[in-house]
Amino acid sequence: MSDNVRVYEIAEEAGASSNEVIAKAKDLGIELKSPQTAVSFEDAEEITNYIMTGKSSKLVKKTVTKVVKKKEAPKKEEETPKEEEKAEKEVKTEKTVETKQEETPEKQEEKSLEKETSVKSVAPKRVVPKRRGLKIIKKKKPREEKEPTISNNIDNQPKKAMKSLSEILGGNENSNSNEQTKVSQEQTAALKQKKKEKKKQPPKAHEHGKVIEFERGSENNFSNASDESLLGEEVVLLDMDLADTSKLFDEPAKNNTKNDKDKKQTRSSRPAAFGNRPQGLKRKKRKKRIRREVEEIDITEVTIPEDVRVYEFAEACGKSPAEVITVLFGLGMMVTKNDFLKQDELEILGEEFGIEVTVKDALEDANYVEDYQEEEIDESNFETRPPVVTIMGHVDHGKTSLLDKIRSSKIASAEAGGITQHISAYTIKQNNQKITFVDTPGHAAFSAMRARGASVTDIVIIVVAADDGVKQQTEEVISHAKESGCPIIVAVNKIDKEAANMDMVKSQMAEREMTPVDWGGEIEFIGVSAKTGEGIDDLLENILLQSEILELKADPNAKAKATVVESSLEKGRGPVATVIVQNGELKVGDNVVCDTTFGRVKAITNDLGKPVKSLGLSETGSILGLNEVPDAGTVMVAQDSDKEAREIATKRAEHARAKELSKSTKVSLEEMSGLIAEGKIKQLPVIIKTDVGGSLEAIKGSLEKIQNEEVKVKVIHSGVGGITESDLILASASEGCIILGFNVRPTGSVKNKAKADGITINTYSIIYDLIDDIKDTLSGMMSAVIREENTGQAEVRDTFVVPKVGTVAGCFVTDGKVIRGGHARIIRDGVVTYTGKISSLKRFKDDVKEVSNGYECGIMFDKFNDIKVGDYIETFIQIEEKREIKA
Ligand SMILES: Nc1nc2c(ncn2[C@@H]2O[C@H](COP(=O)(O)OP(=O)(O)OP(=O)(O)O)[C@@H](O)[C@H]2O)c(=O)[nH]1
């Protein structure tokens, strides 16, 4: 025995305080007075062992006594937990909720007992300072787990901990007992439940506590599992692991059936945790199924008609209409499954789906014009044909008068308003050579018709009045003539007039790249007078000369091909079409097709109004026998049989109808969103009825022209013929619809019904009036423009707060004048800070209406008092202006 160990050294060795050592030593019957007291080495070892393990050979009897004592006097026990708690705080400060719960006397008592038990049961192999701090945390096992964490000297421990984590999460693969498995499943379920409840919220400190609590509840689980899960951070890791695990399980789920149940749970809980509905997954699955089915078809190329609808295309490609619509939606096209697809859309869709799309003409079997051109051309039968000449020019420059003079006819006087209302064609003879003239109306609204006229035209004559020169419509005519590619002759009319100035016309035309031949250009300028007839022969000679150069030829024996230049519905005669024969000979009895119309030619009237049996090359006349009124500009071709003609026309009519319907439903995304967003797109629905097809085309064309982005005319129906009851029905179905009649008037019953139904019918005999009326209507529909006009500016030089009234700005008017009741904006440092109305304007104490530049005034605003010195007040008035539509 040697007295060479002091109390404080024992304390150090045992990781306890000197007082504890003294107390423990006392238990062993060793009296120690102070930390400096020395004990024998054996005693020191005994004390250390006792402190570390709670066991001592010297203690047996005393320990029993102590336990009894503890039960009798638990207060003494409290001292130890408190000390232990201190130790725990040193080790871990994060534990909040749990630790606090443990501080309740009851729990402390339990813990003390647990601690006692643990002291007895745990083998004292390792000497780890402050281990007792961990003992405080309710259970032995967690305490033991913390040892390696703190000491960091047991390599195997973390691995064990990892295993236990996966046991908890993944279904207890490594659990040894069924009980543990059960507990672990409960834990998983409870964790998932909690996740569902909390969804996206990150785990909070108190939640960690809860998780721990739950884990504590499953003591059995922890008896084998290692124990780092007690740490708050580790609980977080558990959560993350769970999420990760579920993620990992997501993909290989297909191949692995063993843990299907668990995986399903994980999958379904995951979207919920992220705030999504589990149904989303179901939908996804369904989609996938569809795709698989589609893929099985594996279509690599399709041949489709030119005009194919979305659903038809989808069907052909083995896709669903939704897939096609989705692709187009991505391109900004809002289509329905019944809409037609454009060529470029088809190309994109083909690329998108990896399908080679071959487009065939939808009207392949009904493309009678192409078929005719391919089949009927036989150059060996070619003969020179008369030229077709179109006369165009500015209004009142004398087109009709000129043609009248040429044909010694009086057409002009028969026209309403002195305007040529419809295209007419006539054939004359000059030196025994035929020339066919087409008269086009002089109004700009007929531009479209003129363009069509030019397509049957061989030579264009532009009429320019020698006294008036080039006008707006002359310029338009030049464009159309150039576009047609036809040779042009300029007829400078009214040369009989004093004011006639040929050179002026020439120079004006030269400026527009219409240089006269005598000025080194290519255009013939012929001075004519429709009044005196001067120069007319010269003009006709020139036409024939041009015609010769053109070498116009056609086959008189071919099946007839003609172009409709005018059409109308005549009472007692039915649809009437004025045509110019371009090839072959059009005979009475021919079965003809004319786009969507067909029929057998019943009768032909030539340009002189005489019935004829046939029309030869370039001749013109009116034919009867069509089932409907054909559109002006369409091509008429004779067919072998009535059946053939009917079939072609019916097919084309169906196609046209379907396309028209599709047009109404097709709207780009941009347009659609624009319409929805603005909600102010205004349309004037109209029904147009005219006496002849030419006027109809012209009116429609000009109405389309005068629309703008805000208001437009929507032609819901148009046709040749009188206004009927069915027009009224159609009009009443569309809100605000008006019926426009040109050279047609409603009959008694229709008129009465329109009056009763409150439907407006406007009739006109002059196109100008009709268009002007519509312009006025549209202008009225346009929202007024509010224009601002600045009236003045004032500088705030002082401010006065008037109790119960507000702040008065003492101002100096620096520009214009300030008006009471006017609008004003307050500009502070160049930025508008307020816009409102001036509620009070004073000069000294008097209310005034306005204060001019150079004067001081007091200004108050309506419900605004934040005025500061240095602010500028800009006053303005708002002027509402009605917008006018420009055509
Ligand atoms: N002095 C004179 N007057 C002419 C001549 N040609 C036409 N006019 C007159 O000019 C006016 C217009 O003639 P139109 O033949 O109606 O003119 P347009 O170009 O056919 O007119 P629209 O049919 O309205 O497009 C008429 O009053 C004619 O009498 C001419 O050579 N000399």
The ligand as an ORCA input file, in Angstrom:
! r2SCAN-3c Opt
* xyz 0 1
  N     -64.469     65.663   -123.510
  C     -64.406     64.353   -123.336
  N     -65.136     63.775   -122.351
  C     -65.061     62.447   -122.199
  C     -64.250     61.642   -122.993
  N     -64.374     60.362   -122.549
  C     -65.253     60.402   -121.571
  N     -65.659     61.623   -121.326
  C     -66.584     62.027   -120.273
  O     -66.029     61.680   -119.011
  C     -67.044     61.232   -118.136
  C     -66.688     59.865   -117.610
  O     -66.687     58.942   -118.593
  P     -66.934     57.392   -118.343
  O     -66.814     56.692   -119.604
  O     -68.163     57.180   -117.551
  O     -65.704     57.087   -117.469
  P     -65.355     55.702   -116.812
  O     -63.888     55.700   -116.652
  O     -65.954     54.604   -117.546
  O     -66.028     55.866   -115.412
  P     -66.538     54.752   -114.460
  O     -67.421     53.887   -115.218
  O     -67.233     55.516   -113.377
  O     -65.324     54.061   -113.950
  C     -68.310     61.229   -118.936
  O     -69.029     62.368   -118.636
  C     -67.864     61.283   -120.354
  O     -68.785     61.956   -121.200
  C     -63.483     62.275   -124.013
  O     -62.731     61.664   -124.758
  N     -63.620     63.641   -124.165
*
